[in-house]
Structures are given as structure tokens and as C-alpha cells.
């Protein structure tokens, strides 16, 4: 099997998409037809429906009605199948999380699907991903992705975040340790100010947690996201790969048992690796 990505498969980053297998092969979606409104506890249905419209590129009226009807259930099933979720876990919960991410992003940048495909951003991916950090920013959650697609500025409260050690979160500390350096700076405030985001300093830390979780689950994920080779590879099929990248956040629960503990150096990569600084 030819490995073309380890980052674009939802929620189990060590499982790679095959260049020959259809995306649905990695998903085993539950029967959403039996899903009831009780399962929406903790989610805003309006945000979920907004995300479904954006992800599936449809303007169906029944995805605007605020009801968990047949159309919404079918749309959730289609999203679950279209963007793979490998491994164990709840198809429903993870698909709702994915739709919510797209919904939040759509609320911040309604035309994100077209903006991300504009020539200047594709040029950044192709020629200077390691400098612009565009792929990493797109993968870091909807608020940082929105910052990458707009003229956002750094959070005004970066100076109030304290030190990296004060965050108390291993995932945040992991991301900050890997990003620190002469280009972005070494202090938490330096890195915060280097990453424009549509949000606050707290939202910046949430984005760092998302990146750190990726790297903890799949060593060298941050290096790959920051590499010129990965950016160029994304730009080869941006209409498919970039929306997947923007929905590739890791789960807040342990790695599924069927996700092998493999490092990037143990599998074949389709792009040159960035030299790790660790």
C-alpha cells in the first residue's frame, strides 16, 4: 500500500490514507438514522448544520432548519464516509466534532473553501510552507485556520499568558517546545505573537494543544506540517487535501487500540522530511 498521508485521516494520525484505496475504506460509519436529539448534548445544531453545508458544498434548506431531520442525518453519514475516521471510537461523536469545527470556521470566514484555494495561499504551500507555516496553521483548529485565511493579528492578550511552564498541559508544552527557535522566538509570548488568530490568547493555547496532541500521537507530525515538501504535496490536490487537513484534529481521548505506534521514519513518505530539531 502506498502511503500518501498520515495527517489527513481523522482522529488516528498514525493510519495513512492509501493512494489507491477510496477514502470511505477507512470509515465504518454508524447508522445515523437512529441518532436522536439527545445525542446532540453539548453541540449547537446550527453550527453542526453550517459545517455540514460547508463540508459537503450544499445549500440544502433542510440543513438550515435547526432540526435533526432525515436530511441532517444523511449529511452526517456522508461526512463520516467522505473524510475517513480510522480506528475505534464513536462515529457519531467524532463526526459531530468535525462538522462543528467546519461550522465554527464558516462562522468566522464564510468563504473559507474558496479562500484557501486562492493562488497566493497555494503559492505559500508550494514555495514557502516552512516559513509561512500555512499548513500547520490550517491544521491547528478553526480559529487559527481563520487567522491564516484573513488579515488577523496576534491576540492582544499574548502578554498575559505567562510562561510555557504555566500552561500545565503536556500537549501545549510539546507544541511550544517544537516551535521555539530563532525564527519564531523562544518565549511563549514570542510564539503567540508569531501566529495570528481570530481569537484570544486562550484560543491560541487551544490551537497549541491541538498541535501538541497530534505530535504526541504521531511523533514528528509538527515537523511534517512545517515542511516544504508536505506543503507542496498538499498543493497537488488542494481541493481535497486542504479541507481534510483543516478537519484533522486529534481526539481528546486515548489512541484507539488499532492505531499502530509508528514514527514517521518507519513509514514511506511521499515528500522530503524536514530535518527534526529534537
NORPEGI-V395752 format. One record per pair of residues at least 12 apart in sequence whose ideal C-beta (glycine too) atoms are under 7 Angstrom apart, sorted by sequence separation. I is the first residue (numbers start at 1). J is the second residue. If there is no record, write none. Layout:
BEGIN
I/J, I/J
END
This chain:
BEGIN
4/16, 5/17, 63/75, 164/176, 176/188, 179/191, 192/204, 3/16, 4/17, 121/134, 49/63, 134/148, 4/19, 49/64, 80/95, 83/98, 176/191, 2/18, 79/95, 1/18, 2/19, 9/26, 2/20, 56/75, 76/95, 79/98, 46/66, 52/72, 79/99, 45/66, 56/78, 45/68, 49/72, 52/75, 56/79, 76/99, 52/76, 55/79, 164/188, 163/188, 52/79, 161/188, 40/68, 161/189, 159/189, 37/68, 158/189, 161/192, 176/208, 116/149, 172/205, 175/208, 217/250, 108/142, 115/149, 158/192, 108/143, 158/193, 172/208, 175/211, 214/250, 105/142, 109/146, 112/149, 155/192, 172/209, 175/212, 178/215, 213/250, 233/270, 35/73, 104/142, 108/146, 154/192, 167/205, 171/209, 174/212, 217/255, 233/271, 154/193, 210/249, 232/271, 33/73, 105/145, 109/149, 161/201, 169/209, 172/212, 175/215, 210/250, 224/264, 32/73, 101/142, 105/146, 109/150, 154/195, 160/201, 171/212, 174/215, 230/271, 154/196, 155/197, 171/213, 174/216, 229/271, 153/196, 157/200, 158/201, 220/263, 229/272, 32/76, 55/99, 152/196, 155/199, 157/201, 161/205, 178/222, 219/263, 220/264, 227/271, 32/77, 152/197, 155/200, 171/216, 219/264, 152/198, 155/201, 227/273, 52/99, 55/102, 175/222, 227/274, 29/77, 48/96, 51/99, 54/102, 150/198, 226/274, 51/100, 147/196, 155/204, 51/101, 147/197, 29/80, 48/99, 51/102, 144/195, 147/198, 223/274, 29/81, 48/100, 51/103, 54/106, 146/198, 27/80, 39/92, 43/96, 47/100, 50/103, 144/197, 223/276, 27/81, 143/197, 48/103, 51/106, 143/198, 47/103, 50/106, 143/199, 220/276, 24/81, 27/84, 35/92, 43/100, 47/104, 50/107, 26/84, 27/85, 137/195, 23/82, 26/85, 54/113, 23/83, 26/86, 32/92, 143/203, 23/84, 30/91, 29/91, 30/92, 144/207, 143/207, 141/206, 141/207, 17/84, 140/207, 141/210, 140/210, 15/86, 140/211, 15/87, 10/83, 10/84, 11/85, 12/86, 9/84, 10/85, 12/87, 136/211, 11/87, 9/86, 11/89, 11/94, 10/94, 136/222, 139/225, 10/98, 136/225, 108/198, 135/225, 136/226, 133/226, 135/230, 130/226, 135/231, 181/277, 130/227, 134/231, 129/227, 130/228, 129/228, 135/234, 178/278, 129/230, 145/246, 129/231, 138/242, 126/231, 125/231, 126/232, 139/245, 125/232, 138/245, 139/246, 138/246, 141/249, 125/234, 126/235, 139/248, 125/235, 135/245, 122/235, 122/238, 117/238, 117/239, 116/242, 113/243, 7/139, 105/246, 130/274, 102/247, 101/247, 101/249, 98/247, 94/251, 83/244, 89/251, 83/247, 89/256, 88/256, 87/256, 88/257, 88/258, 87/258, 87/259, 55/243, 13/214, 14/217, 13/217, 14/218, 13/218, 13/221, 6/218, 7/221, 7/224, 7/225, 8/241, 8/244, 8/245, 10/247, 13/250, 7/245, 10/248, 11/250, 8/248, 11/251, 7/248, 12/256, 15/259, 14/259, 14/260, 12/259, 14/261, 14/262, 16/267, 3/267, 3/268, 4/270
END
